[in-house]
Amino acid sequence: MRMRREPPFPLTPSGKLPGRAELLARLESLLAENPPGGFGVVLFSIDRFQFINSRYGHAPADTVLERVGAAAKQLLRHKGLVGRWGGDEFLCLLTAADGAAADAMAEQLRARIADLVIPLDSSVLTVTCSFGAAAHPDNGADADALLAAANAALLQARQSGRNRVVRASGPESRVFRIGGVVETALREERIMPAYQPIFDLVSGRIVAEEALARIVTTGDEVLAADEFIDAASQLQLTHKIDRAVVAAVLRRCAAMTADDRRAIFVNVSGDMLRRPELVRELLETARTARAAEGGEVVLEITERELLGDPETVKSLFAPFVEHGFKLALDDFGSGYSSFQYLADLPVSFLKIDGRLIQRLHESRIRAIVRGIQNTARELGLITLAEYVEQERQANILREMGVNWAQGHYFSKAAMDEKEAGQRRSMSVNWAQGYYYRRPGPR
């Protein structure tokens, strides 16, 4: 009698591995059961999967995903559940596994996947994966904490060379923990701008606004930029944040009418400017926005981002200037080379360093700000004071002839409720929150 052969690993009715919803439900069940020996959470991703996708095409890339998932399911049979977490990421939930056991299982899986030979149409392919391993209760008491720990460990594995296992060790490195939050927010399109109005100091009218990066967590909490931007910078993620925020700004510009048209200031990093493929993508989006005769985009750059000789820096901005973007030199007065860049770049706006504004009660600082204002006037530039928190500061700046200002004294920053609602279908309660940047790292 011929026996029917069972598939090497359980499949969902669609023939695919469990998805995110089923994995989350199982994770919550494990938390409710609270097994005495603990359990493991392992998050892993395929190294350089984007290259595989672009080099070989979507169908071969899907084959890679299927083979990696099959290998994981076969190895973890009777030991836990593995499923697709999103993109090229997989999540494993290991029953009866403490931290050491989760680490060991992840290492076995890493070696198993590295030994795979995946046949393609005219060649074969081998792949590697990076792993982040966490355990309950050592690395967290709830789902969010465990997933954040595993995500942070995975990010550390990627940053330290790929094809390795990193075990979450509490407390997690703050940089990698926050970096994991940023990567998740990028993947789930939960990085959005809040807009802070900019006022004319003479007329009192709103003349522009600045887009400030925010992360909206799955719990509808809003994280301000200075809570994540330093970690993102260390992990070279700022270009991805810039991409998300600038794209949102361009959509906002395209939607503006003649009655509400105004300039939008947005920060860009040197990390973004030095990526030609990203610059091309944003410029193509910008063409659409300009075709709609929307608002004007002003790119802000700080001196610390202006690395290299002036001609090199100028060439980085050239494509944007050619497409009608304006430039603003941010935190002016904070460094030694600001005047050199002012001489060599086609700057239209000077944003006076907020640390100077906070010290306007000092006569020496007032003399410095007055000197900046006089220089800007001679060059035909518009000056903008940031971090204005007091009426006295606003009055001093107005008397000096500073053109525009922004800060807590004038207005809080707020999320675009329509944009956020379309992107995430969230409650608008968090949209009433605000973030006012203090002087220092964003």
N, C-alpha and C positions, 0 to 999 in steps of 0.2 A: 504494500500500500504506500502510495506516495504521500509524504507528509507536506503540509503547507508550511513554508518557511516564514517565520515571523520577521518583521523588519528589525534591523539592528538597534533601533531606538524608537520610543513611542512618538507618534506624530499626532498633531491636531487634525481635525477633519479636513482641513485645507491642504494637508501634507506638509505644513510648515512647523517650525518650532514654536513654542509658546511665545506670545508677544508681551509687550510691556504691561498691559493691564493684568494679564494672568500672573505675571511675575510679582507685581505689586500686591495682588491679592494673596498670593502664597506667602510673601514676606510678612504681611500683616497677620496671617494665620500662625506663622512660626513665632512671631512676637507674642501673640495671645497664648500659645502653647507653652512658651518659655521653657524649652527643654533644659534639664539640669546640666547637661554637658555643653550647652551653648550651641550655636550654629554659625556657619561661615557665609560670607557674602563676597563673591569674587567677580569683579568687573574686568573684562578684557577687550582689547580691540586689535584689529589686524593692522600691522605696521605698514605704512605707506600705501594704504588702500586707495587713496585718491590717485596715486600714480598708476596703480594696477588698472583702475577704472578708465583712466584717460589713455593708457598705453594699449590695452587689450580690448576695451569696449565693455558695454554693460553686461552682455550675456556671459562672457568669461568671468567677469567680476561677480556675477550672481553665482556662478559655479563655485568660485572660491568661498563665498559666504556659506553655501550649502555644505561643502566638504568640511569646512572648519566647524560648522554647527554639528554636523554628523559625528565628527571625531570627538567633540566635547560631550555629546549625548551618550556616545558609546562608552566613554571612559567613566562618566559619572553615573552610569546605570545603577539604580538601587542606592545611590549615595546622595542624590539630590536632584534638583531641577535646573535645566539650562534653557535659556531662550534668547530671542533677539531683543536687545534693549533699545536699539535705534542706530541707524546708519551702519557702521562696521563694528558696533559694540555688542557684546553678549554679556549676560548676567547669569551667574551660577549661584544657586542657593543650596548650601551643603548642610544636610541634617547631621546632628551629632558630631560637630566639628568645632574644636576650639581654634584659637589663632594659629597654633603650630600646624594643626591638621589642615586647615584651610590653605596655609602657605605651602605645605607639602603637596596637596592636591593640585594647586595652581602650577607648581613646578612640574609635576607629572604631565599636566595638560600642555604646558608650554613646550616640553620636549616632544610630546606626541604630535603636536601641530607642526613643529619644525621638521619632523620626519616625513610629513605628508608630501607625496608627489602628485600634483594635480594635473591631469591631462587636459590640454587645450586642443584646438583644431589642428595646429601644425607644430606644437611644442608642448613642453611640460613646464610647470611653475611650482616653485616652493615658496612658502610664506612663513613669516614669524609673527608672534603676537606679544603684546605687552600686557601685564597683569597687575591689578591692584587688589590685594586681599585684606578683608576686614572680618571681624568676628563679634558676635553678640555674647556677652554684654561688654566686652573689653573696649570696643571702639564706638559704642553708642547704645542707647536704650530704646531708640525708636527708628523708624524707617529712614527718615530724613538724615539722621546722624550717621547711620550705618552706610547709606549710599554716598553721603558726602565724604566719609572716611575712605571708602573704596575708590571713589572718583579721584580724591587727592592722591592716593597711592598710585593709581593708574597714571595720573599726570606726571608724577615723579618718575615712574618707570619710563615713560616716553622721553622725558627731558634728560634722563641719565643714560640714554643710549639705545632704548627699545630692546625687544626680545629678552625681557627679564621680568621677574616677579618682585614687587615691592609690597611688603606687609605694612599695613597701617599700624602705626605705633602712637598711642595717645600720650600726651596730646599731639595731634598732627602738626607738622610744620605749618605755620600760619600761611606762608606763601603758597604752598601746594594746596592747602585746604581752600583758600580763597580762589586760587586758580581753577580748582575743580568746579566751584560755583560759577565762575565766569564761563568756562567751557560749556557747562550744562545750559546756562542762559543763552549763549550763542547758538547752540544746537536747537534750542526750543524757541528761538526768536523772542526772548524776553529781555533783551537789552533795548531800551527805548529812551528818547530824550525827554527831559522836562525843559520848559522854556521860561527864562527869566527876562522880563521886559527891560529895555534900556531907554532912559529918558533924556530928553533935551533939557539941559540945566536952565535955559532961559525961558523957553515956552512951557515947560512942564509936560510936553506931549511925549507919548511913546513913539520912538523913531526906529527902533530895532529890537531884537531879542537875541539871547544867546541860548543855544542848545546845550544842555548838560546831560551827560550820560547817566542812566539809571539802570539798575537791575530790578525787575519785578519778580520776586520769588514765587514759588508755587503756593505759598501761604499768603500771597498778596502783600507781602512786606516790600517796601521800596528801599533799596540800598543806594546810597549816594556814591558818587564817583570816588571820593577820597577813602571809601571803605574797600575798594578793590583795584584802583588803577595802579598803585605801586606794585602790587603782586602781579598784575597783568603785564606790566612793563618788564619786570624781571623775567617773566616766562615768555616774553615776546608774543603776547596776545593783543597788544594795543591796536595793531593794524586791523584786526577782526572787529574790535569795538568801534574803531573809526568807520569801518565799512558800514556797520549797522546804523550808526548815528547819522552819518552823512547821507545815506540812502533815505532815511526818514525825513531829514531836512529837505532833500530834493523833492520828495513827495509833497511835503507841506508847501514848498514854493510853487509847485505846479498847480496846487489847489487854490492859491491866492487869487483874489479878484482885484480889480483896480482900486476898490475902496479900502481893502485891508493890506495892500502890498507894502512890505517893509523888508529891510535887510535882516538876515539871520546869520549870526556869528556861530562858528562851530570850530572846535579844536581839532587839529590833525597832528599826527605824530610823524616824526622822521621815519619810523618803522613803516608807515603806510606809503609815504612819498617815495621811498626807495623800492617799491614793488610795482614795476611797470604794468603787470597784468591787472593789478587792482586799480591803478590809476586809469587805465583804459576803460575798465568796467564802469567806474564812477563817472567818467566823462561821457560815456554813452548814455548813462542815465540822466546826466545833466542836460544833454541835448534835448531830451524829451521835456524836461522842466522848463528850459528856456523857450522851447517851441510853444509852450502854454503861456508864455509871457508872464511867468510868475515872479516871485520875489528875488532879491539879490542875495547871493551867498558870499559871506566873508570868511575866509579861512584864517584861523588864528594859529600862530606858531610861536613857541617860546624859544628863547636863545639856547636853552639846553638841548633843544631838538635840532638846532642848526649846526650840524657837524660838517666840517670840511671847509674848503675855501669858498669865498663868496660866489665865484663863477659856478661852482658845482651846485651850491644851494640854489642859485638863481635858475639853473637848468631844471632842478626838481620842480620848481613852481611854474615854469614856463607853460606847460600844457594847460594848467588851470587858468592862468592869466589870459592865454589865447582864447579860452572858452568863456571869458567874461567874469570869472571870479575876481573878487577883491581880496587884498591881503591885509592882515592886521598883525602887528608885532606885539605879542602878549607879554605881560610882566615886565614892561619896559622900565629900565632903571635897576634891574636886579643883577646885571652882569657887566663884564668889562667890554664886551664886543658889540653891545647893542647899537652904538652909533655907527660902527662899521657896516652892519647889516642894514641899518637905516639908509646909509649912503648908497648901497649896492642893490637893494631889492625894491621892486615897484610897490612899496607899501602905501596904503591909503589911510590906515588908522593906527594910532598908538594907544595901547591899553596900559595905563600907568600901574606899576606894580602895587598890588593891594597892601603890601607891608608898609609902603610909604604912606598910603592913605590912612592906615590905622595910626600913624604917628604924626598926623598933621598938627597936633597940638605943640610939636617941637619946632622952634624957629628954623633950625638947620634943615629939617625935612621940608618945611614949607619953601625954603629957598631952592631946594633941589627940584621939587615939583614945579615951581614957577619957572625954573630953567628949562625943564622938559616942555612945558607949555609954550614958552617963547620959541624954542627950537621947532616945535611942530607948526606953530603959526608961520614961521619963516618958510617952512617947506610946504605949506598948504595942506597939512594933514589934520584930520579930525582926532581929537583926544578923547579918551574914554576912561573914566575912573571906576575901578572895581571896588567891591567890599565897602561901599558907603553905608554906614550903620547909624549915623547921627545927623541931625539937622545942622549942627555946627560944621561938620565936615562938608556937607553939601553947600553951605553958604560960603565957606572958604574957597572951595573949588570954583564956584560960580564967580566970585570976585576975581579969581586968577584968570578967568577966561576959558577954563576947561569946558569942552563942548557938551559931552554926554556923560552919563553916570548910571550905574546899576548897583544894586545891593539891597540889603534887608530894609534899609530905611525907606526905599521906594516901593519895592514889591518883592514878594516871594516868587520862587519858580514853581511852576505847576505842570503836571502831565497834560498832554493833549488827550482829553477824554475820548474823542471820536476815534483818533488813531489807535489808542490803547484798546478800546472796545473792539475795533475791527481785528486787531492782531491777536488778542487773547480772550475776548468775550468774558472779561472779568467784571466784578463789581466795581463801581466808580468810587467807592469809599477811599481807596488808597490814592486816587488821583487828586484828592484835596491836600495830600501831603506836599511838603516842599523840602528843598535842600538849598541852603545858602553856603557857598564855598568860603571857608576861612582861608586866610593867607597860608600858603604852604603847598605841599604836594596835593594834586587833585586825586 
